[in-house]
Amino acid sequence: MKKRKVGGTTYQIPYLVQNKEKDNSALIAIRWLMNSVLRRSEPKLEERLAHELVDAFNREGYSVKRKLDLYALALQNRVYTKYLFTTSRK
């Protein structure tokens, strides 16, 4: 989501994360996965990572919930994509 201010109102605009040199979408997914691993309460990091990967495979866990929440927000705000390519006037 990108923030764009148009006419005094700030909109959150969904956009496609792509870059030919880097795969930013994979970096974002890894970042979400590692943040969810660090939030877990198991004593060892290996156990946390293993359980989070199993939860992600079963479509459970914090990282999957975060992805689904962001997807729902993008669907709600898709009408504002027209503001993605406008230039701001000063």
mmCIF file as gemmi writes it, N, C-alpha and C atoms, coordinates in Angstrom:
data_model
loop_
_atom_site.group_PDB
_atom_site.id
_atom_site.type_symbol
_atom_site.label_atom_id
_atom_site.label_alt_id
_atom_site.label_comp_id
_atom_site.label_asym_id
_atom_site.label_entity_id
_atom_site.label_seq_id
_atom_site.pdbx_PDB_ins_code
_atom_site.Cartn_x
_atom_site.Cartn_y
_atom_site.Cartn_z
_atom_site.occupancy
_atom_site.B_iso_or_equiv
_atom_site.pdbx_formal_charge
_atom_site.auth_seq_id
_atom_site.auth_asym_id
_atom_site.pdbx_PDB_model_num
ATOM 1 N N . MET Axp A 1 ? 0.848 -1.167 0 1 0 ? 1 A 1
ATOM 2 C CA . MET Axp A 1 ? 0 0 0 1 0 ? 1 A 1
ATOM 3 C C . MET Axp A 1 ? 0.9 1.239 0 1 0 ? 1 A 1
ATOM 4 N N . LYS Axp A 2 ? 0.598 2.145 -0.899 1 0 ? 2 A 1
ATOM 5 C CA . LYS Axp A 2 ? 1.296 3.421 -0.923 1 0 ? 2 A 1
ATOM 6 C C . LYS Axp A 2 ? 0.331 4.493 -0.441 1 0 ? 2 A 1
ATOM 7 N N . LYS Axp A 3 ? 0.866 5.441 0.296 1 0 ? 3 A 1
ATOM 8 C CA . LYS Axp A 3 ? 0.047 6.559 0.753 1 0 ? 3 A 1
ATOM 9 C C . LYS Axp A 3 ? 0.17 7.688 -0.258 1 0 ? 3 A 1
ATOM 10 N N . ARG Axp A 4 ? -0.978 8.268 -0.617 1 0 ? 4 A 1
ATOM 11 C CA . ARG Axp A 4 ? -0.987 9.356 -1.583 1 0 ? 4 A 1
ATOM 12 C C . ARG Axp A 4 ? -1.956 10.413 -1.106 1 0 ? 4 A 1
ATOM 13 N N . LYS Axp A 5 ? -1.5 11.646 -1.049 1 0 ? 5 A 1
ATOM 14 C CA . LYS Axp A 5 ? -2.349 12.736 -0.591 1 0 ? 5 A 1
ATOM 15 C C . LYS Axp A 5 ? -2.938 13.436 -1.815 1 0 ? 5 A 1
ATOM 16 N N . VAL Axp A 6 ? -4.263 13.456 -1.888 1 0 ? 6 A 1
ATOM 17 C CA . VAL Axp A 6 ? -4.964 14.072 -3.006 1 0 ? 6 A 1
ATOM 18 C C . VAL Axp A 6 ? -6.051 14.97 -2.437 1 0 ? 6 A 1
ATOM 19 N N . GLY Axp A 7 ? -5.932 16.251 -2.685 1 0 ? 7 A 1
ATOM 20 C CA . GLY Axp A 7 ? -6.964 17.195 -2.252 1 0 ? 7 A 1
ATOM 21 C C . GLY Axp A 7 ? -7.163 17.241 -0.752 1 0 ? 7 A 1
ATOM 22 N N . GLY Axp A 8 ? -6.108 17.107 0.023 1 0 ? 8 A 1
ATOM 23 C CA . GLY Axp A 8 ? -6.209 17.174 1.466 1 0 ? 8 A 1
ATOM 24 C C . GLY Axp A 8 ? -6.579 15.856 2.13 1 0 ? 8 A 1
ATOM 25 N N . THR Axp A 9 ? -6.845 14.821 1.341 1 0 ? 9 A 1
ATOM 26 C CA . THR Axp A 9 ? -7.187 13.509 1.884 1 0 ? 9 A 1
ATOM 27 C C . THR Axp A 9 ? -6.086 12.522 1.529 1 0 ? 9 A 1
ATOM 28 N N . THR Axp A 10 ? -5.678 11.727 2.496 1 0 ? 10 A 1
ATOM 29 C CA . THR Axp A 10 ? -4.645 10.73 2.263 1 0 ? 10 A 1
ATOM 30 C C . THR Axp A 10 ? -5.3 9.385 1.987 1 0 ? 10 A 1
ATOM 31 N N . TYR Axp A 11 ? -4.951 8.802 0.836 1 0 ? 11 A 1
ATOM 32 C CA . TYR Axp A 11 ? -5.489 7.513 0.441 1 0 ? 11 A 1
ATOM 33 C C . TYR Axp A 11 ? -4.388 6.461 0.526 1 0 ? 11 A 1
ATOM 34 N N . GLN Axp A 12 ? -4.773 5.246 0.884 1 0 ? 12 A 1
ATOM 35 C CA . GLN Axp A 12 ? -3.851 4.123 0.805 1 0 ? 12 A 1
ATOM 36 C C . GLN Axp A 12 ? -4.16 3.393 -0.484 1 0 ? 12 A 1
ATOM 37 N N . ILE Axp A 13 ? -3.186 3.388 -1.393 1 0 ? 13 A 1
ATOM 38 C CA . ILE Axp A 13 ? -3.409 2.863 -2.725 1 0 ? 13 A 1
ATOM 39 C C . ILE Axp A 13 ? -2.679 1.527 -2.867 1 0 ? 13 A 1
ATOM 40 N N . PRO Axp A 14 ? -3.398 0.469 -3.254 1 0 ? 14 A 1
ATOM 41 C CA . PRO Axp A 14 ? -2.717 -0.809 -3.481 1 0 ? 14 A 1
ATOM 42 C C . PRO Axp A 14 ? -1.93 -0.771 -4.782 1 0 ? 14 A 1
ATOM 43 N N . TYR Axp A 15 ? -0.776 -1.411 -4.771 1 0 ? 15 A 1
ATOM 44 C CA . TYR Axp A 15 ? 0.034 -1.494 -5.985 1 0 ? 15 A 1
ATOM 45 C C . TYR Axp A 15 ? 0.719 -2.849 -6.026 1 0 ? 15 A 1
ATOM 46 N N . LEU Axp A 16 ? 1.116 -3.25 -7.208 1 0 ? 16 A 1
ATOM 47 C CA . LEU Axp A 16 ? 1.759 -4.532 -7.417 1 0 ? 16 A 1
ATOM 48 C C . LEU Axp A 16 ? 3.241 -4.4 -7.103 1 0 ? 16 A 1
ATOM 49 N N . VAL Axp A 17 ? 3.752 -5.287 -6.251 1 0 ? 17 A 1
ATOM 50 C CA . VAL Axp A 17 ? 5.15 -5.24 -5.846 1 0 ? 17 A 1
ATOM 51 C C . VAL Axp A 17 ? 5.959 -6.082 -6.825 1 0 ? 17 A 1
ATOM 52 N N . GLN Axp A 18 ? 6.625 -5.416 -7.745 1 0 ? 18 A 1
ATOM 53 C CA . GLN Axp A 18 ? 7.469 -6.116 -8.705 1 0 ? 18 A 1
ATOM 54 C C . GLN Axp A 18 ? 8.684 -5.266 -9.009 1 0 ? 18 A 1
ATOM 55 N N . ASN Axp A 19 ? 9.79 -5.933 -9.213 1 0 ? 19 A 1
ATOM 56 C CA . ASN Axp A 19 ? 11.024 -5.286 -9.607 1 0 ? 19 A 1
ATOM 57 C C . ASN Axp A 19 ? 11.811 -6.317 -10.387 1 0 ? 19 A 1
ATOM 58 N N . LYS Axp A 20 ? 12.314 -5.938 -11.543 1 0 ? 20 A 1
ATOM 59 C CA . LYS Axp A 20 ? 13.004 -6.916 -12.382 1 0 ? 20 A 1
ATOM 60 C C . LYS Axp A 20 ? 14.33 -7.36 -11.782 1 0 ? 20 A 1
ATOM 61 N N . GLU Axp A 21 ? 15.054 -6.47 -11.097 1 0 ? 21 A 1
ATOM 62 C CA . GLU Axp A 21 ? 16.344 -6.829 -10.524 1 0 ? 21 A 1
ATOM 63 C C . GLU Axp A 21 ? 16.19 -7.621 -9.232 1 0 ? 21 A 1
ATOM 64 N N . LYS Axp A 22 ? 15.225 -7.245 -8.41 1 0 ? 22 A 1
ATOM 65 C CA . LYS Axp A 22 ? 15.026 -7.882 -7.107 1 0 ? 22 A 1
ATOM 66 C C . LYS Axp A 22 ? 13.6 -8.396 -7.025 1 0 ? 22 A 1
ATOM 67 N N . ASP Axp A 23 ? 13.428 -9.468 -6.291 1 0 ? 23 A 1
ATOM 68 C CA . ASP Axp A 23 ? 12.079 -9.971 -6.07 1 0 ? 23 A 1
ATOM 69 C C . ASP Axp A 23 ? 11.607 -9.448 -4.719 1 0 ? 23 A 1
ATOM 70 N N . ASN Axp A 24 ? 11.058 -8.244 -4.728 1 0 ? 24 A 1
ATOM 71 C CA . ASN Axp A 24 ? 10.642 -7.591 -3.491 1 0 ? 24 A 1
ATOM 72 C C . ASN Axp A 24 ? 9.513 -8.337 -2.796 1 0 ? 24 A 1
ATOM 73 N N . SER Axp A 25 ? 8.663 -9.003 -3.548 1 0 ? 25 A 1
ATOM 74 C CA . SER Axp A 25 ? 7.559 -9.728 -2.92 1 0 ? 25 A 1
ATOM 75 C C . SER Axp A 25 ? 8.082 -10.869 -2.059 1 0 ? 25 A 1
ATOM 76 N N . ALA Axp A 26 ? 9.138 -11.531 -2.509 1 0 ? 26 A 1
ATOM 77 C CA . ALA Axp A 26 ? 9.734 -12.601 -1.7 1 0 ? 26 A 1
ATOM 78 C C . ALA Axp A 26 ? 10.392 -12.019 -0.452 1 0 ? 26 A 1
ATOM 79 N N . LEU Axp A 27 ? 11.026 -10.861 -0.575 1 0 ? 27 A 1
ATOM 80 C CA . LEU Axp A 27 ? 11.639 -10.224 0.586 1 0 ? 27 A 1
ATOM 81 C C . LEU Axp A 27 ? 10.59 -9.833 1.625 1 0 ? 27 A 1
ATOM 82 N N . ILE Axp A 28 ? 9.456 -9.336 1.164 1 0 ? 28 A 1
ATOM 83 C CA . ILE Axp A 28 ? 8.386 -8.967 2.08 1 0 ? 28 A 1
ATOM 84 C C . ILE Axp A 28 ? 7.842 -10.207 2.778 1 0 ? 28 A 1
ATOM 85 N N . ALA Axp A 29 ? 7.663 -11.288 2.024 1 0 ? 29 A 1
ATOM 86 C CA . ALA Axp A 29 ? 7.15 -12.529 2.621 1 0 ? 29 A 1
ATOM 87 C C . ALA Axp A 29 ? 8.117 -13.091 3.663 1 0 ? 29 A 1
ATOM 88 N N . ILE Axp A 30 ? 9.405 -13.04 3.385 1 0 ? 30 A 1
ATOM 89 C CA . ILE Axp A 30 ? 10.401 -13.523 4.345 1 0 ? 30 A 1
ATOM 90 C C . ILE Axp A 30 ? 10.41 -12.641 5.588 1 0 ? 30 A 1
ATOM 91 N N . ARG Axp A 31 ? 10.276 -11.342 5.403 1 0 ? 31 A 1
ATOM 92 C CA . ARG Axp A 31 ? 10.235 -10.423 6.542 1 0 ? 31 A 1
ATOM 93 C C . ARG Axp A 31 ? 9.029 -10.704 7.427 1 0 ? 31 A 1
ATOM 94 N N . TRP Axp A 32 ? 7.852 -10.932 6.816 1 0 ? 32 A 1
ATOM 95 C CA . TRP Axp A 32 ? 6.658 -11.258 7.588 1 0 ? 32 A 1
ATOM 96 C C . TRP Axp A 32 ? 6.836 -12.574 8.325 1 0 ? 32 A 1
ATOM 97 N N . LEU Axp A 33 ? 7.439 -13.551 7.657 1 0 ? 33 A 1
ATOM 98 C CA . LEU Axp A 33 ? 7.652 -14.85 8.283 1 0 ? 33 A 1
ATOM 99 C C . LEU Axp A 33 ? 8.594 -14.729 9.477 1 0 ? 33 A 1
ATOM 100 N N . MET Axp A 34 ? 9.673 -13.997 9.328 1 0 ? 34 A 1
ATOM 101 C CA . MET Axp A 34 ? 10.626 -13.852 10.433 1 0 ? 34 A 1
ATOM 102 C C . MET Axp A 34 ? 10.021 -13.058 11.595 1 0 ? 34 A 1
ATOM 103 N N . ASN Axp A 35 ? 9.227 -12.047 11.302 1 0 ? 35 A 1
ATOM 104 C CA . ASN Axp A 35 ? 8.556 -11.318 12.382 1 0 ? 35 A 1
ATOM 105 C C . ASN Axp A 35 ? 7.59 -12.208 13.139 1 0 ? 35 A 1
ATOM 106 N N . SER Axp A 36 ? 6.891 -13.072 12.424 1 0 ? 36 A 1
ATOM 107 C CA . SER Axp A 36 ? 5.969 -13.978 13.1 1 0 ? 36 A 1
ATOM 108 C C . SER Axp A 36 ? 6.716 -15.047 13.876 1 0 ? 36 A 1
ATOM 109 N N . VAL Axp A 37 ? 7.89 -15.455 13.408 1 0 ? 37 A 1
ATOM 110 C CA . VAL Axp A 37 ? 8.712 -16.424 14.142 1 0 ? 37 A 1
ATOM 111 C C . VAL Axp A 37 ? 9.178 -15.804 15.462 1 0 ? 37 A 1
ATOM 112 N N . LEU Axp A 38 ? 9.577 -14.564 15.433 1 0 ? 38 A 1
ATOM 113 C CA . LEU Axp A 38 ? 10.071 -13.91 16.646 1 0 ? 38 A 1
ATOM 114 C C . LEU Axp A 38 ? 8.957 -13.644 17.656 1 0 ? 38 A 1
ATOM 115 N N . ARG Axp A 39 ? 7.702 -13.607 17.213 1 0 ? 39 A 1
ATOM 116 C CA . ARG Axp A 39 ? 6.577 -13.378 18.116 1 0 ? 39 A 1
ATOM 117 C C . ARG Axp A 39 ? 6.139 -14.651 18.841 1 0 ? 39 A 1
ATOM 118 N N . ARG Axp A 40 ? 6.556 -15.791 18.354 1 0 ? 40 A 1
ATOM 119 C CA . ARG Axp A 40 ? 6.112 -17.05 18.956 1 0 ? 40 A 1
ATOM 120 C C . ARG Axp A 40 ? 6.768 -17.265 20.312 1 0 ? 40 A 1
ATOM 121 N N . SER Axp A 41 ? 6.194 -18.186 21.103 1 0 ? 41 A 1
ATOM 122 C CA . SER Axp A 41 ? 6.647 -18.345 22.483 1 0 ? 41 A 1
ATOM 123 C C . SER Axp A 41 ? 7.474 -19.615 22.727 1 0 ? 41 A 1
ATOM 124 N N . GLU Axp A 42 ? 7.803 -20.372 21.697 1 0 ? 42 A 1
ATOM 125 C CA . GLU Axp A 42 ? 8.621 -21.559 21.913 1 0 ? 42 A 1
ATOM 126 C C . GLU Axp A 42 ? 10.024 -21.151 22.363 1 0 ? 42 A 1
ATOM 127 N N . PRO Axp A 43 ? 10.701 -22.014 23.116 1 0 ? 43 A 1
ATOM 128 C CA . PRO Axp A 43 ? 12.002 -21.621 23.672 1 0 ? 43 A 1
ATOM 129 C C . PRO Axp A 43 ? 13.126 -21.523 22.632 1 0 ? 43 A 1
ATOM 130 N N . LYS Axp A 44 ? 13.134 -22.379 21.622 1 0 ? 44 A 1
ATOM 131 C CA . LYS Axp A 44 ? 14.219 -22.375 20.641 1 0 ? 44 A 1
ATOM 132 C C . LYS Axp A 44 ? 13.746 -21.77 19.322 1 0 ? 44 A 1
ATOM 133 N N . LEU Axp A 45 ? 14.664 -21.074 18.678 1 0 ? 45 A 1
ATOM 134 C CA . LEU Axp A 45 ? 14.352 -20.434 17.406 1 0 ? 45 A 1
ATOM 135 C C . LEU Axp A 45 ? 14.013 -21.465 16.336 1 0 ? 45 A 1
ATOM 136 N N . GLU Axp A 46 ? 14.693 -22.62 16.366 1 0 ? 46 A 1
ATOM 137 C CA . GLU Axp A 46 ? 14.436 -23.659 15.371 1 0 ? 46 A 1
ATOM 138 C C . GLU Axp A 46 ? 13.004 -24.181 15.489 1 0 ? 46 A 1
ATOM 139 N N . GLU Axp A 47 ? 12.543 -24.346 16.729 1 0 ? 47 A 1
ATOM 140 C CA . GLU Axp A 47 ? 11.174 -24.818 16.949 1 0 ? 47 A 1
ATOM 141 C C . GLU Axp A 47 ? 10.163 -23.782 16.466 1 0 ? 47 A 1
ATOM 142 N N . ARG Axp A 48 ? 10.438 -22.513 16.752 1 0 ? 48 A 1
ATOM 143 C CA . ARG Axp A 48 ? 9.537 -21.451 16.313 1 0 ? 48 A 1
ATOM 144 C C . ARG Axp A 48 ? 9.419 -21.419 14.798 1 0 ? 48 A 1
ATOM 145 N N . LEU Axp A 49 ? 10.575 -21.499 14.131 1 0 ? 49 A 1
ATOM 146 C CA . LEU Axp A 49 ? 10.579 -21.466 12.669 1 0 ? 49 A 1
ATOM 147 C C . LEU Axp A 49 ? 9.859 -22.675 12.097 1 0 ? 49 A 1
ATOM 148 N N . ALA Axp A 50 ? 10.11 -23.853 12.65 1 0 ? 50 A 1
ATOM 149 C CA . ALA Axp A 50 ? 9.45 -25.06 12.163 1 0 ? 50 A 1
ATOM 150 C C . ALA Axp A 50 ? 7.94 -24.98 12.343 1 0 ? 50 A 1
ATOM 151 N N . HIS Axp A 51 ? 7.496 -24.532 13.507 1 0 ? 51 A 1
ATOM 152 C CA . HIS Axp A 51 ? 6.061 -24.442 13.751 1 0 ? 51 A 1
ATOM 153 C C . HIS Axp A 51 ? 5.405 -23.364 12.885 1 0 ? 51 A 1
ATOM 154 N N . GLU Axp A 52 ? 6.1 -22.28 12.655 1 0 ? 52 A 1
ATOM 155 C CA . GLU Axp A 52 ? 5.523 -21.228 11.807 1 0 ? 52 A 1
ATOM 156 C C . GLU Axp A 52 ? 5.442 -21.689 10.352 1 0 ? 52 A 1
ATOM 157 N N . LEU Axp A 53 ? 6.433 -22.434 9.879 1 0 ? 53 A 1
ATOM 158 C CA . LEU Axp A 53 ? 6.375 -22.964 8.52 1 0 ? 53 A 1
ATOM 159 C C . LEU Axp A 53 ? 5.242 -23.972 8.37 1 0 ? 53 A 1
ATOM 160 N N . VAL Axp A 54 ? 5.037 -24.796 9.382 1 0 ? 54 A 1
ATOM 161 C CA . VAL Axp A 54 ? 3.913 -25.742 9.349 1 0 ? 54 A 1
ATOM 162 C C . VAL Axp A 54 ? 2.595 -24.982 9.371 1 0 ? 54 A 1
ATOM 163 N N . ASP Axp A 55 ? 2.498 -23.954 10.197 1 0 ? 55 A 1
ATOM 164 C CA . ASP Axp A 55 ? 1.281 -23.146 10.238 1 0 ? 55 A 1
ATOM 165 C C . ASP Axp A 55 ? 1.037 -22.446 8.899 1 0 ? 55 A 1
ATOM 166 N N . ALA Axp A 56 ? 2.087 -21.943 8.279 1 0 ? 56 A 1
ATOM 167 C CA . ALA Axp A 56 ? 1.942 -21.283 6.983 1 0 ? 56 A 1
ATOM 168 C C . ALA Axp A 56 ? 1.48 -22.283 5.919 1 0 ? 56 A 1
ATOM 169 N N . PHE Axp A 57 ? 1.998 -23.5 5.999 1 0 ? 57 A 1
ATOM 170 C CA . PHE Axp A 57 ? 1.579 -24.532 5.057 1 0 ? 57 A 1
ATOM 171 C C . PHE Axp A 57 ? 0.097 -24.875 5.244 1 0 ? 57 A 1
ATOM 172 N N . ASN Axp A 58 ? -0.37 -24.851 6.481 1 0 ? 58 A 1
ATOM 173 C CA . ASN Axp A 58 ? -1.772 -25.137 6.791 1 0 ? 58 A 1
ATOM 174 C C . ASN Axp A 58 ? -2.662 -23.899 6.716 1 0 ? 58 A 1
ATOM 175 N N . ARG Axp A 59 ? -2.121 -22.803 6.215 1 0 ? 59 A 1
ATOM 176 C CA . ARG Axp A 59 ? -2.828 -21.52 6.1 1 0 ? 59 A 1
ATOM 177 C C . ARG Axp A 59 ? -3.33 -21.022 7.447 1 0 ? 59 A 1
ATOM 178 N N . GLU Axp A 60 ? -2.45 -21.092 8.429 1 0 ? 60 A 1
ATOM 179 C CA . GLU Axp A 60 ? -2.711 -20.566 9.762 1 0 ? 60 A 1
ATOM 180 C C . GLU Axp A 60 ? -1.511 -19.707 10.144 1 0 ? 60 A 1
ATOM 181 N N . GLY Axp A 61 ? -1.536 -19.14 11.323 1 0 ? 61 A 1
ATOM 182 C CA . GLY Axp A 61 ? -0.391 -18.393 11.815 1 0 ? 61 A 1
ATOM 183 C C . GLY Axp A 61 ? -0.47 -16.917 11.507 1 0 ? 61 A 1
ATOM 184 N N . TYR Axp A 62 ? 0.453 -16.178 12.114 1 0 ? 62 A 1
ATOM 185 C CA . TYR Axp A 62 ? 0.435 -14.723 12.027 1 0 ? 62 A 1
ATOM 186 C C . TYR Axp A 62 ? 0.788 -14.214 10.631 1 0 ? 62 A 1
ATOM 187 N N . SER Axp A 63 ? 1.757 -14.833 9.967 1 0 ? 63 A 1
ATOM 188 C CA . SER Axp A 63 ? 2.183 -14.335 8.655 1 0 ? 63 A 1
ATOM 189 C C . SER Axp A 63 ? 1.074 -14.484 7.617 1 0 ? 63 A 1
ATOM 190 N N . VAL Axp A 64 ? 0.333 -15.574 7.67 1 0 ? 64 A 1
ATOM 191 C CA . VAL Axp A 64 ? -0.778 -15.773 6.732 1 0 ? 64 A 1
ATOM 192 C C . VAL Axp A 64 ? -1.909 -14.815 7.062 1 0 ? 64 A 1
ATOM 193 N N . LYS Axp A 65 ? -2.166 -14.598 8.355 1 0 ? 65 A 1
ATOM 194 C CA . LYS Axp A 65 ? -3.204 -13.652 8.757 1 0 ? 65 A 1
ATOM 195 C C . LYS Axp A 65 ? -2.867 -12.241 8.275 1 0 ? 65 A 1
ATOM 196 N N . ARG Axp A 66 ? -1.6 -11.879 8.376 1 0 ? 66 A 1
ATOM 197 C CA . ARG Axp A 66 ? -1.186 -10.555 7.929 1 0 ? 66 A 1
ATOM 198 C C . ARG Axp A 66 ? -1.363 -10.406 6.415 1 0 ? 66 A 1
ATOM 199 N N . LYS Axp A 67 ? -1.025 -11.45 5.665 1 0 ? 67 A 1
ATOM 200 C CA . LYS Axp A 67 ? -1.191 -11.42 4.221 1 0 ? 67 A 1
ATOM 201 C C . LYS Axp A 67 ? -2.654 -11.27 3.847 1 0 ? 67 A 1
ATOM 202 N N . LEU Axp A 68 ? -3.527 -12.024 4.508 1 0 ? 68 A 1
ATOM 203 C CA . LEU Axp A 68 ? -4.952 -11.952 4.203 1 0 ? 68 A 1
ATOM 204 C C . LEU Axp A 68 ? -5.552 -10.604 4.597 1 0 ? 68 A 1
ATOM 205 N N . ASP Axp A 69 ? -5.093 -10.038 5.704 1 0 ? 69 A 1
ATOM 206 C CA . ASP Axp A 69 ? -5.566 -8.711 6.111 1 0 ? 69 A 1
ATOM 207 C C . ASP Axp A 69 ? -5.161 -7.643 5.1 1 0 ? 69 A 1
ATOM 208 N N . LEU Axp A 70 ? -3.93 -7.715 4.624 1 0 ? 70 A 1
ATOM 209 C CA . LEU Axp A 70 ? -3.462 -6.746 3.637 1 0 ? 70 A 1
ATOM 210 C C . LEU Axp A 70 ? -4.202 -6.911 2.316 1 0 ? 70 A 1
ATOM 211 N N . TYR Axp A 71 ? -4.5 -8.151 1.941 1 0 ? 71 A 1
ATOM 212 C CA . TYR Axp A 71 ? -5.253 -8.404 0.724 1 0 ? 71 A 1
ATOM 213 C C . TYR Axp A 71 ? -6.663 -7.832 0.835 1 0 ? 71 A 1
ATOM 214 N N . ALA Axp A 72 ? -7.301 -8.012 1.986 1 0 ? 72 A 1
ATOM 215 C CA . ALA Axp A 72 ? -8.643 -7.464 2.188 1 0 ? 72 A 1
ATOM 216 C C . ALA Axp A 72 ? -8.622 -5.936 2.138 1 0 ? 72 A 1
ATOM 217 N N . LEU Axp A 73 ? -7.592 -5.327 2.715 1 0 ? 73 A 1
ATOM 218 C CA . LEU Axp A 73 ? -7.469 -3.874 2.672 1 0 ? 73 A 1
ATOM 219 C C . LEU Axp A 73 ? -7.247 -3.384 1.242 1 0 ? 73 A 1
ATOM 220 N N . ALA Axp A 74 ? -6.467 -4.116 0.47 1 0 ? 74 A 1
ATOM 221 C CA . ALA Axp A 74 ? -6.227 -3.75 -0.929 1 0 ? 74 A 1
ATOM 222 C C . ALA Axp A 74 ? -7.516 -3.849 -1.745 1 0 ? 74 A 1
ATOM 223 N N . LEU Axp A 75 ? -8.333 -4.865 -1.471 1 0 ? 75 A 1
ATOM 224 C CA . LEU Axp A 75 ? -9.607 -4.983 -2.182 1 0 ? 75 A 1
ATOM 225 C C . LEU Axp A 75 ? -10.542 -3.834 -1.843 1 0 ? 75 A 1
ATOM 226 N N . GLN Axp A 76 ? -10.538 -3.394 -0.591 1 0 ? 76 A 1
ATOM 227 C CA . GLN Axp A 76 ? -11.395 -2.279 -0.199 1 0 ? 76 A 1
ATOM 228 C C . GLN Axp A 76 ? -10.947 -0.978 -0.849 1 0 ? 76 A 1
ATOM 229 N N . ASN Axp A 77 ? -9.641 -0.809 -1.025 1 0 ? 77 A 1
ATOM 230 C CA . ASN Axp A 77 ? -9.105 0.461 -1.526 1 0 ? 77 A 1
ATOM 231 C C . ASN Axp A 77 ? -8.757 0.423 -3.003 1 0 ? 77 A 1
ATOM 232 N N . ARG Axp A 78 ? -9.188 -0.576 -3.735 1 0 ? 78 A 1
ATOM 233 C CA . ARG Axp A 78 ? -8.808 -0.656 -5.142 1 0 ? 78 A 1
ATOM 234 C C . ARG Axp A 78 ? -9.437 0.441 -5.992 1 0 ? 78 A 1
ATOM 235 N N . VAL Axp A 79 ? -10.479 1.101 -5.503 1 0 ? 79 A 1
ATOM 236 C CA . VAL Axp A 79 ? -11.079 2.194 -6.266 1 0 ? 79 A 1
ATOM 237 C C . VAL Axp A 79 ? -10.146 3.402 -6.327 1 0 ? 79 A 1
ATOM 238 N N . TYR Axp A 80 ? -9.173 3.461 -5.434 1 0 ? 80 A 1
ATOM 239 C CA . TYR Axp A 80 ? -8.255 4.6 -5.399 1 0 ? 80 A 1
ATOM 240 C C . TYR Axp A 80 ? -7.02 4.407 -6.275 1 0 ? 80 A 1
ATOM 241 N N . THR Axp A 81 ? -6.959 3.331 -7.047 1 0 ? 81 A 1
ATOM 242 C CA . THR Axp A 81 ? -5.786 3.115 -7.898 1 0 ? 81 A 1
ATOM 243 C C . THR Axp A 81 ? -5.667 4.173 -8.981 1 0 ? 81 A 1
ATOM 244 N N . LYS Axp A 82 ? -6.742 4.886 -9.255 1 0 ? 82 A 1
ATOM 245 C CA . LYS Axp A 82 ? -6.671 5.962 -10.245 1 0 ? 82 A 1
ATOM 246 C C . LYS Axp A 82 ? -5.741 7.082 -9.784 1 0 ? 82 A 1
ATOM 247 N N . TYR Axp A 83 ? -5.527 7.195 -8.463 1 0 ? 83 A 1
ATOM 248 C CA . TYR Axp A 83 ? -4.645 8.23 -7.939 1 0 ? 83 A 1
ATOM 249 C C . TYR Axp A 83 ? -3.177 7.804 -7.947 1 0 ? 83 A 1
ATOM 250 N N . LEU Axp A 84 ? -2.894 6.584 -8.303 1 0 ? 84 A 1
ATOM 251 C CA . LEU Axp A 84 ? -1.519 6.085 -8.286 1 0 ? 84 A 1
ATOM 252 C C . LEU Axp A 84 ? -0.656 6.775 -9.326 1 0 ? 84 A 1
ATOM 253 N N . PHE Axp A 85 ? -1.238 7.111 -10.465 1 0 ? 85 A 1
ATOM 254 C CA . PHE Axp A 85 ? -0.472 7.657 -11.567 1 0 ? 85 A 1
ATOM 255 C C . PHE Axp A 85 ? -0.664 9.159 -11.759 1 0 ? 85 A 1
ATOM 256 N N . THR Axp A 86 ? -1.378 9.804 -10.844 1 0 ? 86 A 1
ATOM 257 C CA . THR Axp A 86 ? -1.567 11.258 -10.964 1 0 ? 86 A 1
ATOM 258 C C . THR Axp A 86 ? -0.374 11.965 -10.35 1 0 ? 86 A 1
ATOM 259 N N . THR Axp A 87 ? -0.096 13.134 -10.847 1 0 ? 87 A 1
ATOM 260 C CA . THR Axp A 87 ? 0.99 13.938 -10.301 1 0 ? 87 A 1
ATOM 261 C C . THR Axp A 87 ? 0.382 14.993 -9.382 1 0 ? 87 A 1
ATOM 262 N N . SER Axp A 88 ? 1.081 15.314 -8.322 1 0 ? 88 A 1
ATOM 263 C CA . SER Axp A 88 ? 0.575 16.319 -7.392 1 0 ? 88 A 1
ATOM 264 C C . SER Axp A 88 ? 0.911 17.702 -7.892 1 0 ? 88 A 1
ATOM 265 N N . ARG Axp A 89 ? -0.011 18.61 -7.705 1 0 ? 89 A 1
ATOM 266 C CA . ARG Axp A 89 ? 0.186 20.002 -8.135 1 0 ? 89 A 1
ATOM 267 C C . ARG Axp A 89 ? 0.67 20.821 -6.961 1 0 ? 89 A 1
ATOM 268 N N . LYS Axp A 90 ? 1.631 21.696 -7.207 1 0 ? 90 A 1
ATOM 269 C CA . LYS Axp A 90 ? 2.156 22.542 -6.141 1 0 ? 90 A 1
ATOM 270 C C . LYS Axp A 90 ? 1.999 23.997 -6.495 1 0 ? 90 A 1
